[in-house]
Amino acid sequence: WLKLSLSVCLDLSPCSMSVICENTPELSFPELPELGMEEDCGLKGSPVPPTPSPWGARYSMWSPARRIPSTPSPIYAKSLYPAFAPCWQPMEPPMVPTMAPQHIPFPCWPPAPVEASPELVITALMAEAEALVSIAAEFAACQAATKPSAAPRPAVLEHVTQVGSGRLVQRAIAGGDSEVVGAVLREASQLARHKHGKDALIAVVERASKDHQRALVDVLRGEWLELAVDVHGCRMVQRLMEVCDDEIRLPVVAELRSHLEYLVNHKYGNHVAHRISEHCGPAALGLLLPEAAASAGDLARHAYGCRVLQHVIERCPAELTKDLVAAILEDQPALACHPFGNYVVQCVVKHGSLEHRWGVAQAVCEHLEQYCDNKFASNVVEAVVKWCSEAADLVIDAAMRSSSSLVGLSSLRYGNFVVQRLLEVRGKQRADLVEALMSGPRLQGFGKHVQAALKRMTSK
């Protein structure tokens, strides 16, 4: 302000001069010269610029960006210089230009020096400062409106659902960009059900930090069952079960445990149930055991449910699966003859406790002829002989004491495989079995396979 105050006496702008003249009655302006009209000016209705004033081009402050209204206005200066409108003297021009000429000099001022009081000078400076501030604010607003604003980083969500650009988002997640991960997590519910959006969540599961994995589980809380049976969401849930640890899996498994049978019967949910039983530890699988034990028979007879039960029996300790195996053994004769249930019984023989193995072996000895004549139950007998060596002697004794005799079992379509498996047992019982087969009548039909096995044994 001091600098402006010192220079105002030497060089005053038109705005400042007008304020001084308004407050000084003895000063007066000369009337504006008449503006002539020329048709060959290039713009119809535009005034011909008058002769430049002695003030020079300084006051030719015409801005091409400012549009002059086409309707006549009583204030000539306000139309030409909107920034100086608050402090300009009303003057009636003969015609308001409809388009902007290239050069319109400011109206001539009296060249005689004017003495003004300091109060008027300060008032003029303040008016000019306010005009400049308003111009700067208007210019900044125009720049902000016309300048293309850069899209924020979270706008990457628009690219997540695309094949090519979605990979860039996955790379950003792998690089630990927390801003991108946060944007993906905010839209996790929609992305999980999208064909390509699910890949961004899989990237969070595979490569993001543990805190981000916990945040994903919390964001989707209450929606895991819907995602497990969704054509795209099930893949993300499967990957979560494969990659994350039990701390992350437990809330998800706890939400799904009461819907195990529904998942097993679903064309997409069965994959999720399979991954849970295949990759989760005993802590997470223990949540499924009550539901599995309640519907053990139905699950064992299901094409997908039998695999779930096998993984549960294989991965959990015998103390936890006690109730489940007990429910299976109660229905063992029927399950052993079932296309899928026989695999569950075989799993009990292979991974169950000694008590459970003996339970299966006793049932096999009681129904040996029935089991040997069945395509699926014969596999259970072979599993008992292979994985339960303590019960192999019991099976050999039952075979030698059977009503159809050992030769009759060897002639069965599936029973000959059981006899061949019995010949692989080492011990005194096998010698008695070989002697009974050699001293008996010649084996016919399917028994020729047993006869070939005997020749191989004697040749050694």
Salt bridges, closest charged atoms under 4 A:
ASP11 OD1 - ARG58 NH1 2.02
GLU138 OE2 - ARG66 NH1 3.85
ASP177 OD2 - ARG153 NH2 2.38
ASP199 OD1 - LYS198 NZ 3.62
GLU206 OE2 - ARG239 NE 2.55
ASP211 OD1 - ARG214 NH1 2.75
ASP218 OD1 - ARG221 NH2 2.64
GLU223 OE1 - ARG193 NH1 3.33
GLU226 OE1 - ARG193 NH2 3.02
GLU242 OE1 - ARG239 NH1 2.68
GLU242 OE2 - ARG275 NE 2.72
ASP245 OD2 - LYS210 NZ 2.80
ASP246 OD1 - ARG249 NH1 2.88
GLU247 OE1 - LYS210 NZ 3.53
GLU247 OE2 - ARG214 NH2 3.15
GLU278 OE1 - HIS274 NE2 3.77
GLU278 OE1 - HIS279 NE2 3.75
ASP331 OD2 - ARG301 NH2 2.56
GLU382 OE1 - ARG421 NH2 3.70
GLU424 OE1 - ARG421 NH1 3.12
ASP432 OD2 - LYS428 NZ 3.48
